[in-house]
């Protein structure tokens, strides 16, 4: 599989934002305030966070972090409020306005594609929405997560395990096997324990223990740091 260019990765991010916006169209007020896999944030807050993430270049991000004294939770909360509308419909309109944005604080394009993919599933899974990201989008993010920790401890979760997708080309690591859908491998590397149920293999006890340990070590007050 050829390495995607930054242009390819941004095109995938734009497509996945558009797909999420379509899923959000017609949600009830109750669904907009439904819980997500992203800590204390409801659906509307996660959408506002995605809008903020697509609106900050490097200098803007640095100014925001300086103003927050390098506390990511404070930075995230301030930017979320800035990009949240007075109603869910306004919040969705603000998100639609950045669908084709290629703005990011750094050149780690796979990480920012991952932010779109992970947060979209943070919303879809609790609401029972059936859509899932494309394999073309999931694979480079899963590869990135297996190689390094960025905003999530993905490499730490995957260390010493062989991960292998059963629906696409993704494979990484050596050791006890964990296999299943690419989306579930990506989401568990990102620390989302509900996706463990879609995986199988002799490496599962290790992976499950790591996610449980991460959850136990991270207090709820810090959930806003989740990427």
C-alpha positions as CSV (number, residue, x, y, z in Angstrom):
1,X,0.0,0.0,0.0
2,X,1.5,3.3,-1.1
3,X,2.3,5.9,1.6
4,X,-0.4,8.6,1.5
5,X,0.7,12.2,1.0
6,X,-0.3,15.0,3.3
7,X,-2.8,16.0,0.6
8,X,-4.2,12.5,0.6
9,X,-4.5,12.5,4.4
10,X,-6.3,15.9,4.5
11,X,-8.7,14.8,1.8
12,X,-9.5,11.8,4.0
13,X,-10.0,14.1,7.0
14,X,-12.4,16.3,5.0
15,X,-14.4,13.3,3.8
16,X,-14.7,11.9,7.4
17,X,-15.8,15.3,8.7
18,X,-18.4,15.5,6.0
19,X,-19.6,12.0,6.9
20,X,-19.9,12.9,10.6
21,X,-21.8,16.1,9.8
22,X,-24.2,14.0,7.8
23,X,-24.7,11.6,10.8
24,X,-25.3,14.6,13.1
25,X,-28.0,16.0,10.8
26,X,-31.4,15.3,12.4
27,X,-30.2,14.3,15.9
28,X,-32.7,15.0,18.6
29,X,-32.0,17.4,21.4
30,X,-31.6,14.4,23.7
31,X,-29.0,12.9,21.4
32,X,-27.0,16.1,21.2
33,X,-26.6,15.9,25.0
34,X,-26.0,12.2,25.1
35,X,-22.7,11.0,26.7
36,X,-19.8,10.0,24.5
37,X,-16.6,7.9,24.9
38,X,-14.7,11.1,25.5
39,X,-15.0,11.5,29.3
40,X,-17.4,14.1,30.5
41,X,-18.1,15.6,27.0
42,X,-21.5,15.2,25.4
43,X,-22.0,15.0,21.7
44,X,-22.2,18.8,21.3
45,X,-19.0,19.4,23.2
46,X,-17.1,16.8,21.1
47,X,-18.3,18.5,17.9
48,X,-17.3,21.9,19.2
49,X,-13.9,20.5,20.1
50,X,-13.5,19.1,16.5
51,X,-14.3,22.6,15.2
52,X,-11.7,24.2,17.5
53,X,-9.1,21.6,16.4
54,X,-9.7,22.5,12.7
55,X,-9.4,26.2,13.4
56,X,-6.0,26.6,15.2
57,X,-2.7,27.0,13.4
58,X,0.6,26.6,15.2
59,X,0.9,30.2,16.4
60,X,-2.7,30.3,17.6
61,X,-2.3,27.0,19.4
62,X,0.9,28.2,21.1
63,X,-0.8,31.4,22.3
64,X,-3.8,29.4,23.6
65,X,-1.5,27.0,25.5
66,X,0.6,29.9,26.9
67,X,-2.7,31.6,28.0
68,X,-3.7,28.3,29.7
69,X,-0.3,27.9,31.4
70,X,0.2,24.7,29.3
71,X,-2.8,23.0,30.9
72,X,-4.4,21.0,28.0
73,X,-7.7,20.7,29.9
74,X,-8.0,24.5,30.3
75,X,-6.9,25.1,26.7
76,X,-9.4,22.5,25.4
77,X,-12.3,23.9,27.4
78,X,-11.7,27.5,26.4
79,X,-11.5,26.6,22.7
80,X,-14.5,24.4,23.0
81,X,-16.6,27.2,24.4
82,X,-15.4,29.5,21.7
83,X,-16.6,27.2,18.9
84,X,-19.9,26.1,20.5
85,X,-23.0,27.7,19.2
86,X,-26.0,28.9,21.2
87,X,-27.9,25.8,20.0
88,X,-26.8,22.4,18.7
89,X,-27.9,23.6,15.2
90,X,-25.5,26.5,15.4
91,X,-22.7,24.2,16.7
92,X,-23.3,21.9,13.7
93,X,-23.2,24.9,11.3
94,X,-19.8,25.9,12.8
95,X,-18.5,22.4,12.3
96,X,-19.7,22.3,8.7
97,X,-17.8,25.5,8.1
98,X,-14.5,23.8,8.8
99,X,-15.1,20.5,7.0
100,X,-12.5,21.3,4.4
101,X,-10.0,23.0,6.7
102,X,-6.4,21.8,6.5
103,X,-5.3,23.9,9.5
104,X,-3.4,22.2,12.3
105,X,-0.9,23.1,15.0
106,X,1.9,20.9,13.6
107,X,2.8,18.7,10.6
108,X,1.6,15.5,12.2
109,X,-1.2,15.1,9.7
110,X,-2.0,11.5,10.6
111,X,-2.6,12.5,14.2
112,X,-5.1,15.2,13.1
113,X,-6.8,12.7,10.8
114,X,-6.9,10.4,13.9
115,X,-8.5,13.1,16.0
116,X,-11.4,13.3,13.5
117,X,-11.7,9.5,13.3
118,X,-11.6,8.8,17.1
119,X,-13.9,11.6,18.1
120,X,-16.4,10.6,15.3
121,X,-16.5,7.1,16.9
122,X,-16.7,8.6,20.4
123,X,-20.0,10.0,19.2
124,X,-21.3,7.2,17.0
125,X,-20.7,4.3,19.3
126,X,-22.9,5.4,22.2
127,X,-25.6,6.6,19.9
128,X,-25.6,3.4,17.9
129,X,-24.9,5.1,14.6
130,X,-23.8,2.5,12.1
131,X,-21.4,4.4,9.9
132,X,-17.6,3.8,10.3
133,X,-14.6,5.5,8.8
134,X,-13.1,4.2,5.6
135,X,-10.3,1.6,5.7
136,X,-8.2,4.1,3.7
137,X,-8.6,6.6,6.5
138,X,-8.2,4.1,9.4
139,X,-5.1,2.3,8.2
140,X,-2.6,5.2,8.2
141,X,-3.9,6.3,11.6
142,X,-3.6,2.8,13.1
143,X,0.0,2.6,11.8
144,X,0.8,6.0,13.4
145,X,-0.7,5.0,16.7
146,X,1.2,1.7,16.8
147,X,4.5,3.6,16.2
148,X,4.3,6.4,18.7
149,X,2.4,8.1,21.5
150,X,1.2,11.6,20.5
151,X,-2.0,12.8,22.2
152,X,-2.9,9.3,23.3
153,X,-0.7,6.5,24.8
154,X,-1.3,4.3,21.7
155,X,2.1,2.9,21.3
156,X,2.2,2.0,25.1
157,X,-1.1,0.2,24.7
158,X,0.2,-1.8,21.7
159,X,3.7,-2.5,22.8
160,X,4.7,-6.2,22.7
161,X,1.6,-7.2,20.8
162,X,1.0,-8.2,17.2
163,X,-2.0,-6.3,15.9
164,X,-3.6,-7.5,12.7
165,X,-6.8,-6.2,11.0
166,X,-9.2,-8.7,9.6
167,X,-10.8,-6.2,7.2
168,X,-7.8,-4.3,5.8
169,X,-4.0,-4.3,5.4
170,X,-3.1,-3.0,8.9
171,X,-0.6,-5.1,10.8
172,X,2.0,-4.0,13.4
173,X,4.2,-5.4,16.1
174,X,5.3,-8.8,17.3
175,X,4.0,-10.9,20.2
176,X,0.7,-12.3,21.2
177,X,-1.9,-11.7,18.5
178,X,-4.8,-9.3,18.7
179,X,-7.1,-9.3,15.7
180,X,-10.3,-7.6,14.6
181,X,-11.7,-4.7,12.6
182,X,-9.3,-1.8,11.9
183,X,-11.6,0.7,13.6
184,X,-11.6,-1.4,16.8
185,X,-7.8,-1.7,16.8
186,X,-7.4,2.1,16.3
187,X,-9.9,2.9,19.0
188,X,-8.4,0.5,21.6
189,X,-5.0,2.0,20.9
190,X,-6.6,5.3,21.6
191,X,-7.8,4.0,25.0
192,X,-11.4,3.4,24.2
193,X,-12.2,0.2,26.2
194,X,-15.7,-0.4,24.7
195,X,-14.0,-1.5,21.5
196,X,-12.3,-4.4,23.2
197,X,-15.4,-6.4,22.6
198,X,-14.8,-6.4,18.8
199,X,-11.3,-7.9,19.2
200,X,-10.0,-11.4,19.9
201,X,-6.7,-13.3,20.2
202,X,-4.2,-14.4,22.9
203,X,-3.0,-10.8,23.4
204,X,-6.4,-9.7,24.7
205,X,-5.7,-10.1,28.4
206,X,-2.7,-7.8,28.1
207,X,-4.4,-5.2,26.1
208,X,-7.5,-5.2,28.4
209,X,-5.3,-4.9,31.5
210,X,-3.4,-1.9,29.9
211,X,-6.6,0.0,29.1
212,X,-8.0,-0.7,32.6
213,X,-4.8,0.5,34.1
214,X,-4.8,3.7,32.1
215,X,-8.4,4.4,33.1
216,X,-7.6,3.8,36.7
217,X,-4.6,6.2,36.6
218,X,-6.5,9.0,34.9
219,X,-9.0,10.8,37.1
220,X,-12.3,11.9,35.6
221,X,-11.3,15.5,36.1
222,X,-8.7,15.1,33.4
223,X,-10.9,13.5,30.9
224,X,-11.0,16.7,28.9
225,X,-7.4,15.9,27.8
226,X,-8.6,13.0,25.7
227,X,-7.8,13.2,22.1
